Amino acid sequence: MLLYVFSVAFHYVAMAQDAARAVEMEVCKRACWRGMRNCERYARRSIRFLFNSLNSISALTSIDGARAREMCLLLADFLRLTLEWAKNPLFPFPTSWIAGKIPAIEKVRFGDRCVWRKN
């Protein structure tokens, strides 16, 4: 009788572990998909930012060469910093780069129409 109770208890523990493993796998799948969607969203934003910056530089070359050069240098500096970070992506992306470089690029792009506010 005691052996039967232990075998039934072992069976229920094994079933509970299987159920817990299944739930854990589902949570991992959802987190993975969420992470992939976030990566895709960030990639689209980054490409849009780069595309808009390059179009602005192209337009500025015929209007104001000095501003086009300034924007090229700022964009190159931002991309260089990004590539440096990509060498060791385990560390969080330094938001100070974004807070410093992107507003400067957008300021050249939009001029006085661009106003950055800190939250």
N, C-alpha and C positions, 0 to 999 in steps of 0.2 A: 504494500500500500504506500509506504514511504517513497519507494522508487517511482511509483506512478505519479505522486504529487510532485516530486522533483522533475520528472520528465515533462509534465504539463507546465510547470513553472518555467522550465528552460525553454519550452516551445513558445510560450507567450513573451518571454524576454527576447527571444530571437525575432519574433514577429514585430515587436515594438522597435527593435533596432532596425529592421528592414524598413519599417514605416518612417522612422526618423531619418534614415539615409535617403529615402525617396523625397522627403520634404526638403532636406538639405540640398539635394541635387536640383530640385525645382527652384529653390531660392538662388542657387548659383547660376542657373540658366537665365533667370530673370535679371540678375545683376549683370551678367555678361551682356545680354541684349541691351540693357539700359546703358552700359558703358560704351557699347558700339554705337548706339544712337547719339550719345554725347560726343564721341569722337567724330562722327560724321558731321554733326552740327558745327563743331569747332573748325573742322576742315573747310566746310562751306564758307563760314565767316572769314577764315583766313584767306581763302582764295578770293573772295569778294573784296576784301581789304586790299590785297595785292593788286588785283585787277583794276580797282578804282584808283589806286595810287599811281599805277603805270599809265592809265589813261590821263590822269591829271598832269603827270610829268610830260606826257606827249603834247598835251594842249599848251602847257606852260612854255615849252621850248620855242614856240613861235611868238608868244606874247612877252614873256619875261624870263630870259635865260638864266638870270641869277637865282630867281626863285625855283626854277626847274632844277638847277644844280643843287641848291640847298635841300630840296625835297629828295633828290637822288641820294645825297649823302646821308640824310636822316633815315631813309628807307634801307640803305645798305647797312647802316649801323644797327638798325633794329634786326635785320635778317642775320647779321653776324652774331649778335647776342643770342638770337634764337638757335642758331647752329651750335654755339658754344654750350647752351643748355642741353641740346639734343645729344651731346656726347655722354651725358650722365642724366637720363630722364627720371631716375628714381627720386631726385630731389624735386620739390614743387617748383613750378614755373614762377620766377620772381616777378610779382605783380608790379614792382617798382619800374621795371622795364616798360610795361604797358602804360603805367601812369606817366612815364616820362617821354617815351618815344612816340607813341601813337598820337597823343594830343599835339605834339610838335609837328608831326606830319600833317595832321588834319588842319592845323593852324595855317600852314603854308598853302594847303589846298583850298581852304575856304576864306582865308584872310580874316577880316574883322567880323565876318558873320559867324565865326566859330568862337563859342564861349564855353569853357569847361568849368563845371562846378563840382566841388568836392561834396560828397554826401555826408 
